[in-house]
Amino acid sequence: MASPPLSPNDTIATAAAEQALDDFRRDGIAVARFGDLLGEELWQEGVADITPFVTATDERAAELGKKERAKGKDEVIVRRFFRRESDGEAHRYKLSDVWLRIAASDTILGIVNGYTEQPRKLTYVDNWYTVPYPQATKRVASQRWHRDPDDDHIVKMFVYFSDVDDEAGPFEYVRDSAAGGKYGDLFPWRDGDFYPPGEELEEAVDPDDRITMTGPAGTVIFCDTAGFHRGGFARTKPRILMVSTFLREAVWQGERRFEIDFEGREASLSEQARRALA
């Protein structure tokens, strides 16, 4: 059966996704607009769902931000859904929840899987509130340059749900720094050695290859976090975002940081979505 003709919105989404994939393959990072990829209706659903979390977190963040600095990542990032094993069972998403409908959409998975032309598993989905620390002078935890350790090529997607400028701790990246890239052999990750000397790294990197991802709400970032990255050094404004992590099937160990209620609708999923969520 012939495919139906593309609507104008389909055409925009296809063009935006193709451009993002081209950029992602070239640089290890790409940026797009949510509306161009997935449309305004799904964006508004996400805004409506995340707003109560933001409102409920504002007061706690204000108290944390009175300190001179955060003690660690748990004081930098308030995670909405993630549960440590000691805190009880992992969060259970329904297949109809907006966050799975975004992360496991065919448009997003086309970019994610197309990056290294390998199918990937969705292993983490969450909402983050980055706490601003106006008095902080030193970076802590993931605010420092580092590589993620899970694989040579790890795909993460960030969606900004707030305007992010230099005061809100924007995501930063070293272009072409994952395995096989221009800086792939620079301070390679080793067990337990997450953070290279920041000044030495910056001296070794062309300033043009350091990217600071400021942008308005609705900015979508795809990146290979086996490359050097940092973020969340917020000073006066919180950074609100959705984050998703995708690992290659070949290296996935069968664990993810959430559970799924398929609601008896597995058959409604595309093949790549079934593989991502299985």
KOLVOBA-6235 format. One line per 2 residues: number of its first residue (from 1); for each residue z, x, y of C-alpha. Coordinates in pm, whole numbers. Each point is the difference from the previous one (the first is absolute). Layout:
residues N
NUM	Z X Y | ...
END
This chain:
residues 278
1	0 0 0 | -92 135 342
3	282 81 240 | 41 -239 294
5	-119 130 335 | 256 183 208
7	164 -194 280 | 43 178 336
9	366 67 -88 | -100 145 -338
11	-245 227 175 | 266 127 242
13	250 59 -283 | -259 182 -211
15	-105 225 288 | 361 76 97
17	94 76 -361 | -301 224 -52
19	78 194 318 | 366 38 -102
21	-99 126 -346 | -246 253 146
23	265 132 238 | 265 3 -273
25	-216 207 -235 | -86 246 275
27	340 52 163 | 265 -131 -239
29	89 -260 264 | -171 -302 154
31	84 -275 245 | -122 -359 33
33	97 -330 157 | 173 -255 -220
35	-205 -288 136 | -324 180 -76
37	104 63 -361 | 191 -314 -97
39	-29 -251 280 | 225 -161 258
41	149 -268 -227 | 158 247 -242
43	122 208 294 | 183 -296 148
45	161 -71 -339 | 129 356 -8
47	133 -25 355 | 182 -325 -78
49	158 147 -314 | 113 332 148
51	141 -137 327 | 334 -126 -142
53	57 342 -160 | -60 172 333
55	232 -237 185 | 274 44 -260
57	-31 380 13 | -1 45 378
59	380 -14 33 | 63 243 -286
61	-261 238 139 | 160 -9 343
63	331 113 -151 | -159 276 -205
65	-198 122 301 | 320 72 193
67	57 304 -221 | -125 340 106
69	-217 20 -312 | -59 -167 -334
71	168 146 -307 | -300 -63 -223
73	-295 -224 -79 | 216 -306 -66
75	116 9 362 | -350 63 130
77	-180 -274 -192 | 140 -344 -78
79	-192 -122 -305 | -29 -373 -44
81	-66 -36 -373 | 73 331 -171
83	306 6 -223 | 151 310 -154
85	101 -34 -364 | 365 3 106
87	-67 -298 229 | -125 -225 -278
89	-335 -133 -116 | -324 91 173
91	-149 -252 242 | -224 -253 -169
93	-316 -98 187 | -193 -314 -75
95	-373 48 -41 | -42 -237 294
97	222 211 231 | -192 126 298
99	85 366 -67 | -161 1 -344
101	-296 -196 132 | -53 277 254
103	62 307 -218 | -183 -134 -306
105	-291 -154 187 | -344 107 -113
107	-80 143 343 | 306 227 0
109	-38 98 -366 | -366 81 57
111	108 265 252 | 298 118 -204
113	-192 34 -327 | -311 130 169
115	180 295 156 | -12 212 -317
117	-202 -254 -201 | 292 -60 -233
119	196 -322 -63 | 351 -4 141
121	323 -187 -58 | 189 -164 284
123	347 151 -40 | 182 -83 323
125	-22 -268 270 | 250 -44 279
127	69 -71 365 | 158 280 202
129	191 -1 325 | 21 350 147
131	318 38 205 | -33 173 338
133	251 276 84 | -22 74 373
135	243 293 -21 | -155 172 -302
137	-145 348 48 | -66 99 -361
139	-209 -167 -266 | 151 -99 -335
141	-144 -84 -343 | -354 -140 14
143	-13 56 376 | -81 361 -97
145	-332 128 -134 | -22 -45 -378
147	-220 -85 -295 | 80 -285 -239
149	51 134 -353 | -128 -269 -237
151	-362 118 -34 | -268 220 155
153	-145 -309 167 | 231 -287 97
155	-125 -297 198 | 225 -179 246
157	-89 -278 238 | 200 -69 314
159	-48 -310 213 | 160 3 345
161	167 -328 89 | 111 134 338
163	-173 202 268 | 62 365 -85
165	-12 263 272 | 161 345 18
167	341 -158 60 | -13 -203 -324
169	-39 286 -247 | -372 -17 -89
171	-134 123 -332 | -140 353 19
173	-238 170 -240 | -174 331 -62
175	-363 -79 -66 | -148 132 -328
177	333 134 -130 | 15 -156 -348
179	-107 185 -314 | -348 147 29
181	-4 -30 378 | -2 250 283
183	379 27 -7 | 48 -97 -363
185	151 337 -95 | 224 25 306
187	366 -30 -103 | -82 -181 -328
189	266 -239 -120 | 238 124 -266
191	285 -175 -177 | 273 -64 254
193	-181 181 282 | -109 -288 221
195	14 146 349 | -179 320 107
197	104 184 319 | -135 -227 271
199	-87 267 255 | -182 212 -257
201	-202 -298 -118 | -100 -97 353
203	-104 357 77 | -224 -1 -308
205	-172 -328 85 | -277 -49 255
207	143 -234 267 | -315 -212 -33
209	99 -72 -362 | 336 -148 96
211	-32 -374 47 | 257 -224 169
213	-52 -362 -101 | 109 -200 302
215	-145 -348 17 | 57 -368 68
217	139 -255 -243 | -268 -65 -261
219	-85 368 -49 | -59 81 -368
221	29 359 -121 | -119 129 -337
223	115 351 -85 | 37 250 -283
225	367 91 23 | -36 294 -233
227	-124 148 328 | 239 98 278
229	146 -290 193 | 307 -110 190
231	112 -296 209 | 280 -219 120
233	144 225 272 | 53 -306 217
235	170 55 334 | 23 -326 195
237	-203 -257 -194 | 13 -119 -362
239	-304 35 -223 | -66 -305 -219
241	-242 34 -289 | -108 -94 -349
243	-36 284 -249 | -174 6 -337
245	-33 284 -253 | -274 38 -261
247	3 253 -286 | -283 88 -236
249	23 -174 -335 | -27 341 -166
251	331 121 149 | 190 -330 25
253	316 6 -212 | 25 -376 -45
255	258 -59 272 | -29 -170 335
257	256 -83 267 | -43 -375 -25
259	-60 -276 -252 | -267 -269 3
261	10 -371 -72 | -365 -74 -82
263	71 -374 21 | -235 -51 -295
265	-300 95 215 | -105 333 -147
267	-343 -143 -73 | -59 -49 372
269	12 374 62 | -301 228 17
271	-26 276 -259 | 113 270 243
273	296 -212 116 | 107 -63 -361
275	-9 374 -67 | 190 78 319
277	276 -247 -83 | 14 21 -383
END
